[in-house]
Amino acid sequence: MIQSLFREDIKDFIPYEVGEQNYKVRLDANESFIGFSEELKNKICLAVRNIDFNRYPDPDSKKLCSFYSDYCGVSKEYMMAGNGSDELIQIIVNAFLNKDDKIAVINPDFTMYKVYTEVRGGKVITLSSNENFNLDVDSIIEKVNNKKPKILILSNPNNPTGAVIPKKDILKIVEKCKCIVVIDEAYVDFYGKTVIDQISNYENLIVLRTCSKALGSAALRLGFLITNKLLLKEIKKVKPPFNVNSVSQTIGEVILKNKKYIKECINRIIQERDYLYEVLSKIDGLKVYPTEANFVLFESENAEEINRYLLEKGIKIRKFKDGRLKNCLRITAGTREENRVVIKEIEERG
Ligand code: PMP
């Protein structure tokens, strides 16, 4: 039987489910609500025409990295591009974890850290944030050094809570934890405080970035890993040779040239996130958590019903199933119109 060839340890895995994408209002995936401008689309078309489609892409995405370097202020020698930061998470896991090696993650945090570790046969140590989703940094450091994982990975701002860890605390973690520390800055453009500038000061710090959120380019699948030269050399050993296709590299280069446009988009998104936060905070029965990302997390005893009601109205937000997020819903900031619609429906049902 062919099943006898399947891996026993992933037999109960459920593939990542995205669900249907044909909702009237989609505020579930932390995407940007801003499509490319006509001007940008025209520039993209011209650039894409010049691609050598018969050739493999640049394996090191050199030009793309130099544009991202210009965007983020760190030399391209510390950088590697990925097919989304998702791929970079998997590459880090593959580079450092052997079967049964440990990785420490925070609960709650981005679920793919756990998934890639388990697929690799690694062990996940879960460290919890406190009641309001903040971290007790000293306790995290103590637990990490007791359990001795090879990697500690966390997102800052956190997905799905929107909570942040102050820079001095992140650096304390990096300094005191005797392991590789990966800071996933997927939402950093909405927060503004990064540790990317500290890359060459630590031997154990890796920063991840993505173009899927603030840069409005989720369709391209572009992410960046930034770290010191020694770690980068090790990580590159397991990178698939042509991981970022030429179309995405080329479009990424065009977008990253438009820094002013990107800044305007970020400001618009922050404005909508703050609007969503303020209005949700005024609704009785909801506990709304502070956020520095492009989404708002809130808790309600009626989370299940609110979600069902919104789905009936063609509105998709993110409902969490278990543990501390059981009664939580996450809404990505949309256009003002979309935000008004979702709020109106929540007021009616909440
Ligand atoms: N990290 C975090 C914290 C995320 O929320 C996401 C996407 N939801 C990713 C990484 C992956 O982003 P991408 O693969 O689109 O770059």
Boltz pocket constraint, residues with backbone or C-beta under 6 A from the ligand:
constraints:
  - pocket:
      binder: B
      contacts: [[A, 29], [A, 30], [A, 83], [A, 84], [A, 85], [A, 86], [A, 87], [A, 110], [A, 155], [A, 157], [A, 159], [A, 184], [A, 186], [A, 209], [A, 210], [A, 211], [A, 212], [A, 218], [A, 221], [A, 222], [A, 223]]
      max_distance: 6.0
